[in-house]
Amino acid sequence: MAKSIPFFFQSRSGHIRLGYGNVSTILTREQIDELHIDCYSLSDFSHDDFVKAYSTPNKACTRLGAGGASESKNTVAPSG
């Protein structure tokens, strides 16, 4: 039996989702921050869609790498 790998992606609605196998769930803004997800590393990330989905005009996704934090390595699946 093949093992599934968790992955992050941005859905068409602009939300960041955590996927595993053939299921996924929308992450809250707090979960994105706590998990230090670098949304800009997701393929086809749209900041405008993110702002619309999370209604956060003044704060974008966490940018890791500056200040000594390690870069996030996200496996990305097609959005949907």
N, CA, C and O atoms as a GROMACS GRO file, in nm:
protein
  320
    1MET      N    1   0.084  -0.118   0.000
    1MET     CA    2   0.000   0.000   0.000
    1MET      C    3   0.089   0.125   0.000
    1MET      O    4   0.177   0.138   0.085
    2ALA      N    5   0.066   0.213  -0.094
    2ALA     CA    6   0.146   0.335  -0.105
    2ALA      C    7   0.110   0.432   0.007
    2ALA      O    8  -0.006   0.444   0.046
    3LYS      N    9   0.212   0.500   0.058
    3LYS     CA   10   0.189   0.599   0.163
    3LYS      C   11   0.157   0.733   0.100
    3LYS      O   12   0.215   0.770  -0.002
    4SER      N   13   0.063   0.805   0.160
    4SER     CA   14   0.030   0.940   0.114
    4SER      C   15   0.121   1.039   0.184
    4SER      O   16   0.163   1.018   0.297
    5ILE      N   17   0.149   1.148   0.115
    5ILE     CA   18   0.231   1.255   0.170
    5ILE      C   19   0.143   1.378   0.185
    5ILE      O   20   0.076   1.418   0.090
    6PRO      N   21   0.141   1.439   0.304
    6PRO     CA   22   0.063   1.562   0.321
    6PRO      C   23   0.118   1.673   0.230
    6PRO      O   24   0.238   1.677   0.203
    7PHE      N   25   0.032   1.761   0.184
    7PHE     CA   26   0.074   1.870   0.097
    7PHE      C   27  -0.013   1.992   0.122
    7PHE      O   28  -0.126   1.979   0.170
    8PHE      N   29   0.039   2.109   0.088
    8PHE     CA   30  -0.034   2.236   0.098
    8PHE      C   31  -0.059   2.286  -0.043
    8PHE      O   32   0.024   2.268  -0.132
    9PHE      N   33  -0.175   2.351  -0.063
    9PHE     CA   34  -0.203   2.415  -0.191
    9PHE      C   35  -0.306   2.524  -0.170
    9PHE      O   36  -0.374   2.529  -0.068
   10GLN      N   37  -0.316   2.613  -0.268
   10GLN     CA   38  -0.416   2.719  -0.264
   10GLN      C   39  -0.531   2.679  -0.355
   10GLN      O   40  -0.511   2.650  -0.473
   11SER      N   41  -0.652   2.677  -0.299
   11SER     CA   42  -0.769   2.642  -0.380
   11SER      C   43  -0.811   2.763  -0.464
   11SER      O   44  -0.761   2.874  -0.444
   12ARG      N   45  -0.901   2.741  -0.555
   12ARG     CA   46  -0.949   2.850  -0.641
   12ARG      C   47  -1.016   2.961  -0.561
   12ARG      O   48  -1.023   3.075  -0.607
   13SER      N   49  -1.065   2.928  -0.442
   13SER     CA   50  -1.129   3.029  -0.357
   13SER      C   51  -1.026   3.120  -0.290
   13SER      O   52  -1.062   3.222  -0.233
   14GLY      N   53  -0.898   3.082  -0.298
   14GLY     CA   54  -0.792   3.161  -0.236
   14GLY      C   55  -0.746   3.106  -0.102
   14GLY      O   56  -0.644   3.151  -0.048
   15HIS      N   57  -0.821   3.010  -0.046
   15HIS     CA   58  -0.784   2.950   0.082
   15HIS      C   59  -0.665   2.857   0.067
   15HIS      O   60  -0.646   2.794  -0.037
   16ILE      N   61  -0.584   2.849   0.173
   16ILE     CA   62  -0.475   2.754   0.178
   16ILE      C   63  -0.531   2.625   0.237
   16ILE      O   64  -0.600   2.628   0.339
   17ARG      N   65  -0.502   2.514   0.173
   17ARG     CA   66  -0.557   2.386   0.215
   17ARG      C   67  -0.446   2.288   0.246
   17ARG      O   68  -0.338   2.293   0.187
   18LEU      N   69  -0.473   2.199   0.340
   18LEU     CA   70  -0.385   2.088   0.372
   18LEU      C   71  -0.449   1.964   0.313
   18LEU      O   72  -0.563   1.930   0.346
   19GLY      N   73  -0.376   1.897   0.225
   19GLY     CA   74  -0.428   1.777   0.162
   19GLY      C   75  -0.352   1.654   0.207
   19GLY      O   76  -0.235   1.660   0.241
   20TYR      N   77  -0.422   1.543   0.205
   20TYR     CA   78  -0.363   1.413   0.239
   20TYR      C   79  -0.442   1.308   0.163
   20TYR      O   80  -0.561   1.288   0.187
   21GLY      N   81  -0.374   1.240   0.072
   21GLY     CA   82  -0.447   1.144  -0.011
   21GLY      C   83  -0.545   1.217  -0.100
   21GLY      O   84  -0.507   1.308  -0.174
   22ASN      N   85  -0.672   1.178  -0.094
   22ASN     CA   86  -0.772   1.244  -0.177
   22ASN      C   87  -0.866   1.333  -0.097
   22ASN      O   88  -0.974   1.366  -0.144
   23VAL      N   89  -0.825   1.373   0.025
   23VAL     CA   90  -0.904   1.464   0.106
   23VAL      C   91  -0.821   1.587   0.140
   23VAL      O   92  -0.698   1.583   0.140
   24SER      N   93  -0.890   1.698   0.170
   24SER     CA   94  -0.821   1.820   0.210
   24SER      C   95  -0.911   1.901   0.302
   24SER      O   96  -1.032   1.881   0.306
   25THR      N   97  -0.850   1.993   0.374
   25THR     CA   98  -0.924   2.081   0.463
   25THR      C   99  -0.867   2.221   0.454
   25THR      O  100  -0.747   2.239   0.434
   26ILE      N  101  -0.953   2.320   0.470
   26ILE     CA  102  -0.910   2.460   0.467
   26ILE      C  103  -0.841   2.493   0.600
   26ILE      O  104  -0.891   2.459   0.707
   27LEU      N  105  -0.727   2.559   0.589
   27LEU     CA  106  -0.656   2.604   0.709
   27LEU      C  107  -0.703   2.744   0.747
   27LEU      O  108  -0.734   2.826   0.660
   28THR      N  109  -0.709   2.770   0.877
   28THR     CA  110  -0.741   2.905   0.923
   28THR      C  111  -0.616   2.991   0.910
   28THR      O  112  -0.506   2.940   0.893
   29ARG      N  113  -0.635   3.122   0.919
   29ARG     CA  114  -0.521   3.214   0.914
   29ARG      C  115  -0.424   3.184   1.028
   29ARG      O  116  -0.302   3.190   1.010
   30GLU      N  117  -0.477   3.151   1.145
   30GLU     CA  118  -0.394   3.120   1.261
   30GLU      C  119  -0.311   2.993   1.237
   30GLU      O  120  -0.194   2.988   1.275
   31GLN      N  121  -0.371   2.892   1.175
   31GLN     CA  122  -0.297   2.770   1.145
   31GLN      C  123  -0.185   2.795   1.045
   31GLN      O  124  -0.076   2.739   1.058
   32ILE      N  125  -0.210   2.878   0.946
   32ILE     CA  126  -0.107   2.913   0.848
   32ILE      C  127   0.011   2.978   0.919
   32ILE      O  128   0.126   2.945   0.892
   33ASP      N  129  -0.019   3.072   1.009
   33ASP     CA  130   0.087   3.141   1.083
   33ASP      C  131   0.161   3.046   1.177
   33ASP      O  132   0.284   3.048   1.182
   34GLU      N  133   0.087   2.964   1.251
   34GLU     CA  134   0.150   2.873   1.347
   34GLU      C  135   0.237   2.766   1.280
   34GLU      O  136   0.338   2.723   1.336
   35LEU      N  137   0.197   2.724   1.160
   35LEU     CA  138   0.274   2.623   1.086
   35LEU      C  139   0.387   2.686   1.004
   35LEU      O  140   0.466   2.616   0.941
   36HIS      N  141   0.394   2.819   1.004
   36HIS     CA  142   0.497   2.893   0.930
   36HIS      C  143   0.499   2.854   0.783
   36HIS      O  144   0.605   2.830   0.725
   37ILE      N  145   0.381   2.849   0.724
   37ILE     CA  146   0.370   2.813   0.583
   37ILE      C  147   0.409   2.933   0.497
   37ILE      O  148   0.353   3.041   0.513
   38ASP      N  149   0.504   2.914   0.410
   38ASP     CA  150   0.545   3.017   0.315
   38ASP      C  151   0.455   3.005   0.192
   38ASP      O  152   0.486   2.930   0.099
   39CYS      N  153   0.346   3.078   0.192
   39CYS     CA  154   0.248   3.066   0.083
   39CYS      C  155   0.310   3.100  -0.052
   39CYS      O  156   0.267   3.047  -0.154
   40TYR      N  157   0.409   3.187  -0.054
   40TYR     CA  158   0.471   3.226  -0.180
   40TYR      C  159   0.547   3.111  -0.245
   40TYR      O  160   0.580   3.118  -0.363
   41SER      N  161   0.576   3.006  -0.168
   41SER     CA  162   0.644   2.891  -0.227
   41SER      C  163   0.546   2.795  -0.294
   41SER      O  164   0.588   2.702  -0.363
   42LEU      N  165   0.416   2.816  -0.276
   42LEU     CA  166   0.316   2.730  -0.340
   42LEU      C  167   0.305   2.767  -0.487
   42LEU      O  168   0.305   2.885  -0.523
   43SER      N  169   0.295   2.667  -0.572
   43SER     CA  170   0.284   2.697  -0.714
   43SER      C  171   0.154   2.770  -0.742
   43SER      O  172   0.049   2.737  -0.686
   44ASP      N  173   0.161   2.868  -0.829
   44ASP     CA  174   0.044   2.948  -0.869
   44ASP      C  175  -0.023   3.021  -0.753
   44ASP      O  176  -0.143   3.044  -0.756
   45PHE      N  177   0.055   3.058  -0.648
   45PHE     CA  178  -0.002   3.133  -0.535
   45PHE      C  179  -0.044   3.271  -0.583
   45PHE      O  180   0.029   3.339  -0.654
   46SER      N  181  -0.165   3.311  -0.543
   46SER     CA  182  -0.217   3.444  -0.575
   46SER      C  183  -0.241   3.520  -0.445
   46SER      O  184  -0.328   3.484  -0.365
   47HIS      N  185  -0.162   3.624  -0.425
   47HIS     CA  186  -0.178   3.706  -0.304
   47HIS      C  187  -0.316   3.772  -0.302
   47HIS      O  188  -0.379   3.780  -0.196
   48ASP      N  189  -0.362   3.819  -0.417
   48ASP     CA  190  -0.494   3.883  -0.424
   48ASP      C  191  -0.606   3.788  -0.382
   48ASP      O  192  -0.696   3.826  -0.308
   49ASP      N  193  -0.600   3.662  -0.430
   49ASP     CA  194  -0.701   3.563  -0.391
   49ASP      C  195  -0.692   3.531  -0.242
   49ASP      O  196  -0.794   3.511  -0.175
   50PHE      N  197  -0.569   3.526  -0.190
   50PHE     CA  198  -0.548   3.501  -0.047
   50PHE      C  199  -0.614   3.611   0.037
   50PHE      O  200  -0.683   3.583   0.135
   51VAL      N  201  -0.591   3.735  -0.002
   51VAL     CA  202  -0.648   3.849   0.072
   51VAL      C  203  -0.800   3.844   0.068
   51VAL      O  204  -0.865   3.870   0.169
   52LYS      N  205  -0.857   3.810  -0.048
   52LYS     CA  206  -1.003   3.800  -0.059
   52LYS      C  207  -1.057   3.688   0.031
   52LYS      O  208  -1.160   3.704   0.096
   53ALA      N  209  -0.987   3.575   0.034
   53ALA     CA  210  -1.034   3.459   0.111
   53ALA      C  211  -1.024   3.482   0.261
   53ALA      O  212  -1.112   3.442   0.336
   54TYR      N  213  -0.917   3.548   0.304
   54TYR     CA  214  -0.893   3.563   0.447
   54TYR      C  215  -0.920   3.704   0.498
   54TYR      O  216  -0.905   3.730   0.617
   55SER      N  217  -0.959   3.794   0.409
   55SER     CA  218  -0.990   3.932   0.447
   55SER      C  219  -0.881   3.993   0.534
   55SER      O  220  -0.908   4.047   0.642
   56THR      N  221  -0.757   3.983   0.486
   56THR     CA  222  -0.643   4.036   0.561
   56THR      C  223  -0.562   4.128   0.471
   56THR      O  224  -0.457   4.089   0.420
   57PRO      N  225  -0.608   4.251   0.450
   57PRO     CA  226  -0.539   4.339   0.357
   57PRO      C  227  -0.400   4.383   0.402
   57PRO      O  228  -0.318   4.420   0.318
   58ASN      N  229  -0.372   4.381   0.531
   58ASN     CA  230  -0.245   4.434   0.579
   58ASN      C  231  -0.140   4.328   0.609
   58ASN      O  232  -0.027   4.363   0.643
   59LYS      N  233  -0.173   4.200   0.597
   59LYS     CA  234  -0.078   4.096   0.635
   59LYS      C  235  -0.081   3.984   0.532
   59LYS      O  236  -0.186   3.924   0.507
   60ALA      N  237   0.034   3.957   0.475
   60ALA     CA  238   0.044   3.847   0.378
   60ALA      C  239   0.090   3.722   0.452
   60ALA      O  240   0.112   3.726   0.573
   61CYS      N  241   0.105   3.613   0.380
   61CYS     CA  242   0.154   3.489   0.439
   61CYS      C  243   0.294   3.508   0.495
   61CYS      O  244   0.368   3.597   0.452
   62THR      N  245   0.327   3.424   0.590
   62THR     CA  246   0.458   3.428   0.652
   62THR      C  247   0.567   3.403   0.549
   62THR      O  248   0.557   3.310   0.468
   63ARG      N  249   0.668   3.484   0.552
   63ARG     CA  250   0.786   3.465   0.468
   63ARG      C  251   0.896   3.410   0.555
   63ARG      O  252   0.950   3.483   0.639
   64LEU      N  253   0.932   3.284   0.539
   64LEU     CA  254   1.040   3.226   0.617
   64LEU      C  255   1.172   3.245   0.545
   64LEU      O  256   1.174   3.275   0.425
   65GLY      N  257   1.280   3.229   0.616
   65GLY     CA  258   1.412   3.242   0.556
   65GLY      C  259   1.482   3.367   0.605
   65GLY      O  260   1.603   3.366   0.621
   66ALA      N  261   1.410   3.474   0.629
   66ALA     CA  262   1.468   3.595   0.686
   66ALA      C  263   1.464   3.582   0.837
   66ALA      O  264   1.360   3.546   0.893
   67GLY      N  265   1.572   3.611   0.902
   67GLY     CA  266   1.574   3.603   1.047
   67GLY      C  267   1.612   3.467   1.098
   67GLY      O  268   1.590   3.438   1.216
   68GLY      N  269   1.669   3.382   1.014
   68GLY     CA  270   1.722   3.255   1.060
   68GLY      C  271   1.628   3.137   1.054
   68GLY      O  272   1.670   3.025   1.080
   69ALA      N  273   1.502   3.157   1.021
   69ALA     CA  274   1.409   3.044   1.013
   69ALA      C  275   1.439   2.966   0.886
   69ALA      O  276   1.482   3.023   0.786
   70SER      N  277   1.415   2.836   0.890
   70SER     CA  278   1.441   2.754   0.772
   70SER      C  279   1.326   2.765   0.674
   70SER      O  280   1.212   2.788   0.712
   71GLU      N  281   1.358   2.749   0.548
   71GLU     CA  282   1.259   2.757   0.443
   71GLU      C  283   1.163   2.639   0.451
   71GLU      O  284   1.205   2.528   0.481
   72SER      N  285   1.037   2.663   0.425
   72SER     CA  286   0.936   2.558   0.422
   72SER      C  287   0.949   2.480   0.293
   72SER      O  288   0.966   2.539   0.186
   73LYS      N  289   0.941   2.350   0.300
   73LYS     CA  290   0.945   2.263   0.182
   73LYS      C  291   0.810   2.200   0.167
   73LYS      O  292   0.781   2.098   0.231
   74ASN      N  293   0.725   2.257   0.084
   74ASN     CA  294   0.588   2.209   0.067
   74ASN      C  295   0.576   2.128  -0.060
   74ASN      O  296   0.624   2.168  -0.165
   75THR      N  297   0.510   2.014  -0.050
   75THR     CA  298   0.473   1.938  -0.168
   75THR      C  299   0.341   1.996  -0.215
   75THR      O  300   0.247   2.009  -0.136
   76VAL      N  301   0.332   2.030  -0.342
   76VAL     CA  302   0.215   2.101  -0.391
   76VAL      C  303   0.139   2.014  -0.488
   76VAL      O  304   0.196   1.947  -0.574
   77ALA      N  305   0.007   2.016  -0.472
   77ALA     CA  306  -0.082   1.942  -0.562
   77ALA      C  307  -0.160   2.043  -0.644
   77ALA      O  308  -0.165   2.161  -0.608
   78PRO      N  309  -0.219   2.001  -0.751
   78PRO     CA  310  -0.302   2.092  -0.831
   78PRO      C  311  -0.414   2.150  -0.747
   78PRO      O  312  -0.472   2.081  -0.664
   79SER      N  313  -0.443   2.277  -0.769
   79SER     CA  314  -0.552   2.340  -0.693
   79SER      C  315  -0.685   2.288  -0.742
   79SER      O  316  -0.698   2.240  -0.854
   80GLY      N  317  -0.783   2.300  -0.654
   80GLY     CA  318  -0.913   2.247  -0.694
   80GLY      C  319  -1.010   2.271  -0.593
   80GLY      O  320  -1.126   2.233  -0.609
   0.00000   0.00000   0.00000
